[in-house]
Amino acid sequence: MDCQLHMDPPDVMFFDFADNPVHIGLENAYKLANIYPNTKLVLIHWGSVDAPEASAFNGNPQDILDNVVNPERVVILSPGEEYVVD
């Protein structure tokens, strides 16, 4: 995690925000997102697996919107939806 907090700011991050101990967890997700306040965040690991009991795949995008600087940079796509980097 430490190396992720000291990178050159990326234009876009494919962003894991699951509240799951195998993933980085929500608090670390918020921390990482807010270190790079102008980086687009393409949310991953939500709505793509039919496993309602598995927290790794069932993050709520609203959690990110409510807890990051510049929430308008959050990109919420449906599984398979295309995103083109400017």
Secondary structure as UniProt FT lines:
FT   HELIX           2..6
FT   STRAND          12..16
FT   TURN            21..22
FT   HELIX           25..35
FT   TURN            37..38
FT   STRAND          40..44
FT   TURN            52..53
FT   HELIX           55..57
FT   HELIX           61..65
FT   TURN            66..67
FT   HELIX           71..73
FT   STRAND          74..75
FT   TURN            79..80
//
